[in-house]
Each structure stands twice: as structure tokens, then as C-alpha cells.
């Protein structure tokens, strides 16, 4: 696993979705500014944790696909249904 590449690409992906930039959220009574909720990615020597999820070892195929997506410069495809605009 190329940790440097993962960290670099996560930083690029964060800037792509406007990390720290408030977005307009429409409400029944108007609108308000809302900052997107971050999704933590914790890297360990032998696996990862995405958000508040379970520990996922690097040998697991879903973990490998998630990290490959990031190393290729894309948001992990497993997050697309939940975060269609990126996270």
C-alpha cells in the first residue's frame, strides 16, 4: 500500500469537493449554510477504518478496491450511493 499516494490523493479529493467550504442547504423556512460532514479514513499498518465502520484488513477484496480507487485518484466507489457528490 502506497500510503504517501493515498494521503496525497485524499488531500486532492478533499479540495475537489471544497473541504471546509459551506454549502447552501434549503430548509422549509428558507436556507442556511452547512459545512459537509467529513468522513474519517484511518490507516493502520494492517488495515483501515472508514468513518465509524469496522476495521477492514488490507487483504479483504473490498478494502483493496477502496484503496485502489483512492490511489487512482477517485472517490471510493463503495461511497457513491451514500455520497453522490463526494465526501
Secondary structure, 3 states (H helix, E strand, C coil): CCHHHHHHHHHHHHHHCCCCCEEEEEECCEEEEEECCCCCEEECCCEEEECCCCCEECCCHHHHHHHHHHHCCCCCHHHCCCCCCCC
